[in-house]
Amino acid sequence: MARRTTPPPPSSLSPAPPSRESGPRVTRRRAETRRRLLAAAFDAFAELGVGRVRVEDVCERARYTRGAFYSNFDSLDELFFVLYQERAAAMTAEVTAALASEERPARGDVVARVVAALSFDRSWSLVVAEFTLYAARRPALSAQLAERRDAVQVALARVVDRAVERGHLPASMRSADGLAAAILTIYHGVSGEMLIHRDEARARAWLTDLLSVLVG
């Protein structure tokens, strides 16, 4: 009769079988990977310049492999648009919260609230300016950027539609969409000037004056 032997206890040095993680845990890990890649890319864009950043630069800063990058993004262009969407959503949410009111606020109050809600992040303004020039020479990218800017304008139009009286404005700005376009044009222009002057207080004061002239 064959002698039965008890299998030896597994060694701690033996490789453990691969575990099958649950869906939510995988999702959290993937979200963390994307967050770190996005943060690393933003830092690289701001420091090196949009046109000089390589996928390897982002991976090195985030401490991930190229495989991790390409499992989350098809390209650096796609990654930029994710950053853009996040910033745009945050800006719209801030302005919406600032203008939330049961009654239409006074014009001066509207300007003060909007200026306080808008972000003046010099690094982000620099990245957007560089990507805009980069995309301007590439029709497909230019179209994508225009589409996303239009989406921001539509979202802002919904906010100002109820908050701002527009009867006194020029015909091109009497619609909520026209006014939103004017506000964003002024904001982007002032943000661009801040890249040169490096003075946020001056930028906010100038934006306040310009928007005050716009809405009356």
N, C-alpha and C positions, 0 to 999 in steps of 0.2 A: 504494500500500500504506500502510495507516494506520501511523503511527509509534507504537510501544509506549512508553508512559511508565511510569516507576517511581513508584508511589504514594509520597507524601512520608512521612517517618517520623512516627509519631504525636506530637503535641505533648503536653508534660507538663501543659499547661493543659486539655487535652481531658478530659471526664469519662470515667472508666474504667467499663467495663460492670459492672453489678452482679455480684458473685461469689456463687456458691452454696456456702455454708459447710457443712461436714460436720456430721452430727447431733451428735456429742459436743461439738464446739466451741459450737454453738448452745445445747446443754444447759448447758455451763459458764457461758456468758454469761447465760442465764436464771437460773441459780442465783445468780449474783452480783447480778443485779438484785433478786431476791427478798430476798437477804440484806441489801442496802442499804435496801430499803423497810421490812423488818421492824425493822432497827435504828433507822431514822428514826422509824418509828411509835412504837416503845417510848419513845424520847426525848421525842417530842411528847406522848404519853399522860402520861408522868411529869411533864413540865413544865407543860402546859396543862390537864390534866384530861381524862379519857376523853370526857366529853360535849361538850367544846369543840373537839376536834380535827376538822379537815376533811381531806378527801383532798388538797386543795391544800397544806396544812401539811406533810403527809408528803412529797409530791412535791418541794416546795421544799427540804426538808432533805436528801432523798436525791439531789436534782438530776436528777430524771426528770420526764417528762411525765405527764399524766393517762392518756394512752394506755398508757404503760408500767405504770402502776398497775393499770388495769383488764384488762390482758392477763395479770396474775398473780393478782389478787384481785377478787372480785365486790363487796366492800364492806369498810369498816373493821372490821365485826363479824367477817367471815371472817378477816381478817388477825389480829385479836386471838386467835381460836381457834387459829391456827397458832402464834402465840407461846406460848399456853397449853400446847399439845401438846408443843412443844419443851422448855419448862421442866419439864413433868410427866415426860417421858421422861428428862431429865437427873437429876431428883430420884430417880426409881425406880432408875436405874442406880447412883447413888451409894449408896443404901441397900442395894441388892443386893450391891454390892461390899463394903460395910462389914460385912455379916452373912455373907459367904461363909466357910464353915468346914466342916471335915470332921465336927466334933462340935457339938452344941448349946452355944452360949456361955452363961456364967453370966448371970443376969438383969441384974446391975449392968453387966456388959460390954455387953450388948445395948443398954441405955439410952445408955451412953457412945458407942457406935459410931453409933447412930441420930442422936443429937444432933449429933455431929461431921459427919455426912454431910448433914444438912439445911441448906439455904441460908436465910440471913436477909438478903435483899436488900430494903431499905426501899422503894426505888423500885418494885420489882415488887409488893411487898405493897400499896402504895398503888394501883397500877394495877388489881390484882385486886379490891381492895375497892370501888373506884369502878365497875368494870365489873359487879360483882355487884349493886350498887344499881341501876345502869342497866338490867341485864337483868331485875331483879325486877319491873319495871313492864311488861315485854314478854314475854308468855307463851312465844312461840316461842324467843326468846333464852334465857329462863330454862330451858326444857327442854333446849336444847343445852348450856348450862353444866352442868346437872345430869348429863347423859349423860357429859360429859368428866370430871367429878369422880368419878362412879361408876367410870369406867375406871381412874382413878388408884387408887381404893380396891381394885379387883380386883387390880391389879398389885402393890400393897403387901401385900395379903393373901397372895399367893403367896410373898412373901419372909418374912413373919413366921410363916407356917404351920409351918415347920420350925424356926425359930430361937427361938420363945417358947413356954414351957410355959403353958397357959391354964386348967388345972383349978381354980385358986383364984379365978378371976375370976367376976364376976356372970354370970348365964346369957346376957345379951345380948352379952357379949364373949368367950364361950368358943369361938365360931367364929373362924376366921382373918379372915373378912370383918368380923365385929363388932369385933374388936380393931383392925383397920386403920382402921375408921371412927372409933374412939375416938382413935387416934393422930393422925389427920388433923384431927379436931375440936380437939384440944388444940393442935396445931401452928398451925392457922389462927387460933385465939384468941390465942396468944402473939404471932404475927406481927402481929395487929391492935393489940395493946397496944404493940408496938414502934413503931408509927406515932406514938403519943403520946409515949412516953418517949425514943425515939431512942437506945436503949442496947442494942446487940447482946449485950454480955456479960451484962447483966441478963436479956435474953430467953433466952439459952442456959441460964443458971443456973436460971431458972424452968421452962423446958421439961424440964430434967434432973430437977428435983424432982417435977414433975407426972407424968412418965413413970415415975419410980421408984415413986411411989405406985400407979400403974396396974398395972405388971407385978409389983410386990412385991419 
